Amino acid sequence: MDSNKHVVVGAGPVGSAVVRKLAAAGKDVVVVTRSGSGPDLSNVTRVAADAGDAARLSELTIGADVIYNCVNPQYHRWPTDWPPVARALLAAAETSGAVLSTCSNLYGYGPVNSPMTENTPLAATGTKAKVRIQMWNEALELHNAGRIRATEARGSDYVGPGAQSLLGDMVVPRILAGKSVRVVGNPDVEHTFTFTEDMASTLIAIGSDPRALGRAWHVPSALSMTQRQTVEALATTAGVAAPKVSSVPAFVLSTMGLFNPQIREFKETDYQRERVYVMDSTAAQTELGLKPTPVAEILSAVVNGYRTA
């Protein structure tokens, strides 16, 4: 089947990037969000719909080649909001026959002592991690039963214009203003960051490549260094002096968490920011020929994104 129709569910930084890339490639794109938002382009149809409404989603995906799950529920509401959306996407994939290409993360692995690969066991015990593990296991079960075609792209913490990022609103504006920077977690342990554009490119690639089906793939991610090193590299890219870098004290985060449920949820994944957290994306690069955006281009995109915002 090659209808040239692609359905993107969600229009955050990743979903919007997927839409733009597909539209630039001449695809007919339907972008589904609760509010009807998304890139306003000539070959893009924006639809307001509830991603948890299986009947509506199945209707919108009739004749589609690929469905891209780029949904991003509020962090503290994953256990409540993800299950109905995941079920609706599976139903739509089965009804339409479209490939389901899901945007995911590394939560399922839990604390690790070596670089994560796609073969690292999904052994995490945290609440949010269990949600993501269950989503993949259910999709894989239906794929193996021949009822759907599914694949998944897993990225690390995002970096990029508009992304909710450890290297985002709390960091980059202060670098550009010549002020000191506080980061969340240990500033001196290596950490892989995934460029939002690379996640979008990977989702599109695995959605259209039969070799990718029935497997999860790590997004090629070139930026892997400590938060301190990344802050210094961003400052160099911006042409400003490297700022003083320190860590947000634990008690400050705890206090903020009393008033902000999303910050309160950080505790489950503290290990990601306090110890070496590195993702290996060799499989996608060698087997599928995908390449990461060079570090210099990522840093420039982040700096320019804030300067032009």
C-alpha positions in Angstrom: 0.0 0.0 0.0 1.4 3.4 -0.9 -1.3 6.1 -0.5 1.1 8.9 0.3 -0.9 9.7 3.4 0.8 10.0 6.8 -0.9 10.7 10.1 1.1 12.4 12.9 -0.5 12.4 16.3 0.9 15.2 18.5 2.5 18.5 17.5 5.2 19.2 20.0 8.8 19.8 18.9 9.1 16.2 17.6 5.7 15.9 16.1 6.0 19.2 14.3 9.4 18.3 13.0 7.9 15.0 11.6 5.2 17.0 9.9 7.6 19.5 8.4 9.9 16.8 7.0 7.1 14.8 5.5 5.5 17.8 4.0 8.9 18.9 2.5 9.1 15.4 1.0 5.7 15.9 -0.8 3.6 13.7 1.5 0.0 14.4 2.4 0.0 14.8 6.1 -2.8 14.8 8.7 -1.7 16.1 12.1 -4.0 15.3 15.0 -4.0 17.3 18.2 -6.6 18.1 20.9 -6.6 21.7 19.8 -6.1 21.4 16.1 -2.6 22.9 16.2 0.4 22.0 14.2 2.5 23.4 11.3 0.4 25.4 8.8 1.6 24.1 5.5 -0.1 23.6 2.1 -0.2 19.8 2.1 -0.9 19.5 5.9 -4.4 19.0 7.3 -4.8 19.9 10.9 -7.5 18.1 12.9 -8.7 18.6 16.4 -9.4 15.2 18.0 -8.8 13.3 21.2 -6.0 10.9 20.7 -7.6 8.5 23.2 -10.8 8.2 21.0 -10.1 5.0 19.2 -13.1 5.3 16.8 -12.1 8.8 15.7 -8.5 8.0 15.4 -9.3 4.9 13.3 -11.5 7.1 11.0 -8.7 9.6 10.5 -6.1 7.0 9.7 -8.0 5.1 7.0 -5.8 4.8 3.9 -2.6 5.9 5.8 0.8 4.5 5.2 2.2 5.4 8.6 0.9 6.6 11.9 3.4 8.5 14.0 2.8 8.4 17.8 4.3 11.7 18.9 1.9 12.2 21.8 3.4 13.8 24.9 1.0 13.7 28.0 1.9 15.8 31.0 4.8 14.2 32.8 2.9 13.5 36.0 -0.1 12.1 34.2 1.5 9.3 32.3 -0.1 6.4 34.2 -3.6 8.0 33.6 -3.3 9.5 30.2 -1.0 7.1 28.2 -3.1 3.8 28.4 -6.2 5.1 26.5 -4.0 6.8 23.9 -1.8 3.7 23.4 -4.9 1.5 23.0 -6.4 3.9 20.5 -3.2 4.0 18.4 -3.1 0.2 18.3 -6.7 0.0 17.2 -6.1 2.6 14.5 -3.0 0.7 13.3 -5.0 -2.5 13.1 -8.0 -1.0 11.4 -6.0 1.0 8.8 -3.1 -1.4 8.2 -0.7 1.5 8.6 2.7 1.1 10.3 2.8 2.5 13.8 6.0 4.4 14.4 6.3 5.4 18.0 8.4 8.1 19.6 9.8 6.7 22.9 12.6 7.0 25.4 15.1 5.1 27.5 13.0 4.9 30.7 12.4 1.2 30.4 16.0 0.2 30.9 16.2 1.8 34.4 19.7 2.3 36.1 22.5 0.8 34.0 26.2 0.5 34.3 27.2 0.5 30.6 26.0 2.2 27.4 22.4 1.2 26.6 21.6 -0.7 23.5 18.4 -2.0 22.1 19.2 -5.4 23.8 19.5 -3.9 27.2 16.8 -5.5 29.3 13.6 -3.5 30.0 14.1 -4.0 33.7 13.0 -0.6 35.2 10.6 -0.7 38.1 9.5 3.0 38.2 5.8 3.9 37.5 6.5 5.9 34.3 9.0 3.3 33.1 6.4 0.6 33.5 3.9 2.6 31.3 6.4 2.7 28.5 7.4 -0.9 28.8 3.8 -2.0 28.7 3.1 0.1 25.6 6.0 -1.5 23.7 5.2 -5.0 24.9 1.5 -4.7 23.8 2.5 -3.2 20.4 5.1 -6.0 19.9 2.6 -8.7 20.8 0.2 -7.5 18.2 3.0 -7.1 15.7 4.2 -10.7 16.3 0.6 -11.9 16.0 0.4 -10.3 12.5 -2.4 -7.9 13.5 -0.3 -4.7 13.2 3.1 -3.5 12.0 5.0 -1.6 14.6 8.3 -0.1 15.3 9.7 2.3 18.0 12.4 5.0 18.1 14.0 5.5 21.5 15.9 8.7 22.3 17.6 10.2 25.3 16.8 13.6 26.9 16.0 16.0 24.2 17.9 19.1 23.0 16.7 21.4 20.3 14.6 24.6 19.7 11.4 24.5 21.7 12.2 21.2 23.5 11.5 20.7 27.2 15.2 20.0 28.0 17.8 19.9 30.7 19.6 22.2 28.3 16.6 24.4 27.7 14.8 27.4 29.4 16.8 27.1 32.6 20.1 27.1 30.9 20.4 28.7 27.4 18.9 32.1 28.2 21.3 32.5 31.1 24.3 31.5 28.9 23.3 34.2 26.4 22.9 36.8 29.2 26.3 36.0 30.6 24.9 34.7 33.9 25.9 31.6 35.9 24.0 28.4 35.2 22.5 25.7 37.4 21.8 22.3 36.0 19.7 19.5 37.3 21.9 16.6 38.5 25.6 16.0 38.4 27.2 18.4 35.9 30.2 16.2 35.4 28.9 12.8 34.3 28.6 11.9 30.6 25.0 12.1 29.3 23.6 11.5 25.8 21.3 14.1 24.4 19.0 13.5 21.4 18.4 16.2 18.9 14.6 16.6 18.3 15.2 16.7 14.5 17.1 13.4 14.7 14.2 11.8 16.5 11.9 13.0 13.8 14.1 11.7 11.0 14.4 8.3 12.7 10.6 8.0 13.2 10.1 8.6 9.5 12.9 6.3 8.4 11.8 3.3 10.5 8.2 3.9 9.5 9.0 3.4 5.9 11.6 0.6 6.1 10.4 -3.0 6.3 13.7 -3.9 8.0 12.8 -1.8 11.0 9.5 -3.4 11.8 9.0 -5.4 15.0 12.1 -3.8 16.6 13.0 -0.8 18.7 15.8 1.5 17.5 18.0 4.0 19.3 18.0 7.4 17.6 21.5 8.3 16.3 22.6 11.0 18.8 26.0 12.8 18.4 25.8 14.9 21.5 27.2 12.9 24.4 29.2 14.8 27.0 28.8 16.2 30.5 26.3 19.0 31.1 29.2 21.2 32.1 31.0 20.5 28.8 27.8 21.1 26.8 27.1 24.4 28.5 30.7 25.5 27.7 30.2 24.3 24.1 26.9 26.3 23.8 28.7 29.4 25.2 31.5 29.0 22.6 28.9 28.6 19.8 27.1 31.7 21.0 30.4 33.7 21.2 30.1 34.4 24.9 32.2 33.6 27.9 31.7 30.2 29.5 29.6 30.6 32.6 30.0 29.2 36.0 28.2 25.9 36.2 26.7 24.3 39.4 24.0 21.9 40.3 20.6 22.8 41.6 20.6 21.7 45.3 18.4 18.7 46.1 16.5 20.6 48.7 15.6 23.3 46.1 14.2 20.7 43.7 12.2 19.1 46.6 10.8 22.5 47.5 9.8 23.2 43.9 8.2 19.8 43.7 5.8 20.7 46.4 4.2 23.2 44.0 5.1 21.7 40.6 3.9 18.1 40.1 6.2 17.7 37.0 9.3 18.5 39.0 8.1 16.2 41.8 8.2 13.4 39.3 11.9 13.9 38.7 12.7 11.7 41.7 11.9 8.4 39.8 14.6 9.2 37.2 17.3 10.8 39.4 19.7 8.1 38.3 19.6 9.5 34.7 21.1 12.7 35.8 23.4 11.6 38.7 25.4 8.8 36.9 26.8 8.2 33.5 23.8 7.9 31.1 25.0 6.9 27.6 23.0 5.5 24.7 24.5 3.4 21.9 22.9 3.9 18.5 25.2 1.7 16.4 22.3 -0.5 15.2 20.4 2.3 13.5 23.6 3.7 11.9 25.0 0.4 10.6 21.8 -1.5 9.7 19.6 1.3 8.5 22.2 3.8 7.4 21.0 6.6 9.6 23.4 9.4 10.6 23.2 11.8 13.5 23.3 15.6 13.1 26.8 16.8 13.9 27.3 18.4 17.3 28.2 21.8 15.9 24.9 22.0 14.0 22.9 20.9 17.1 24.5 23.6 19.2 23.9 26.3 16.6 20.3 25.3 16.3 19.8 25.6 20.0 21.5 29.0 20.3 19.8 30.4 17.2 16.4 29.0 18.4 16.7 31.1 21.6 18.1 34.2 19.9 15.2 34.3 17.4 12.4 33.3 19.8 
